[in-house]
Amino acid sequence: MNTSGSAPPCHCWENTSLLVVCDDAGTTAHSSCRRCMACVPAAIQLNQSPSRPDPLSCKGWNCADLTRIWTASFVLHTISFFVSWWISQMVSSKFRQLNFEIKAYWCSCIISGIHAAITAQGSVRWTLLNNIYQDGEYTRSVPEQDFYSIVSSSYFAYDLLLHCLMSWLGLARFRVPEMFIHHILGIICFTVAPNYPMSWICGMWLATELTGPFVNARFIITQSGYRHSPLYFFNGTMMALTFLVFRIIMPACFWYLFVRNFQSFYTALDNAILWFFIASGLTGTVLNIVWFRLIAKGLVRVIIGTRRDVKKDV
C-alpha cells in the first residue's frame, strides 16, 4: 500500500480484474502485484481497464480500439484479395492464362507479401529500434506494436479462412498442414498478446515477416514466366539471406534474451500464457528451420543450374 502519502495510490490490474491497491510503482507493495507492469490512476472507475481506455483521458495509440481494428483489418484483407484479382486480370496477360487454383494462390501471395511488409517494418520500428527496450526490460507494453499484433491476428484469420475454403473446393496447393498450424497459433498468440506486457515478444516474431515479400514474389515471378531470369535469381538470393538473418539468426537471439530474462517474463505473465507462448515459439522455430532447409536446397539448385547454363554458353 502507499504509506508515504506523497502521491495517490494506483490500482494494479491483471487483464481486466482489479487486484489490489499498490504503491506508486505498482510492483512491490504486495505479492499480488508481482504480475503488474503498469498501473492506472485510482480515479478511473472500477469497470474500466487498460483494454478499455477512458476516451476522456487517453492519448494517441492508447486510445486505439483493438476490436474495431481487428474487424476492419479482416474486412480490408478480404476485400484486397478480390481487388488484387481484378488488377492482376487487368494488367497481366500471364495471369489471365492461369487456372483458378493458381490465380487464387497468386492473389493470396500478393496480400501475404503486403501484410508482411507492413507488419514487419512496424515491428522493426517499435521493437528492434525502440529505445524503450535499451535497458533490457522487455516486459513493457508498446501500444504501437500491439496495433501490428492485432493486424497480424486478423490477417492470419483471413488467410486461414481462405485456405479452408480453397481446400474444401479441392485445391491441393492450399492444403499445407504446417500453414494451418502456423496460422492457428498466430491467431491465438497475436490476439491474446495485447492484453499482456508482450509487445517485445510479438515484435521480435513479427519482424521475421521481412522475408515475406521475397517468399511471395518468388511464386509470382515464376508464374509470370521469369523462372530463369536474373530477377528470379536476385529474389531467390534475397529470400535466402533474409530468411537466414530474420528467421534463423534473430530467433536464436530472441531465445537467448528470453532465457536470460526468463524471471521477468515469469513474474509478468500468467503461467498458462507464458508456457503457451513458449510452445508456440518453439513450434515456429522448428517450422523456420524446416522452411530454411528447403529454401537453401532450392538456392543451391538455382546456382548449380546457372553455372551449367554459363558453361553451355561458353
Order of alpha helices (4+ residues) and beta strands (2+ residues): beta-beta-beta-alpha-alpha-alpha-alpha-alpha-alpha-alpha-alpha-alpha-alpha-alpha
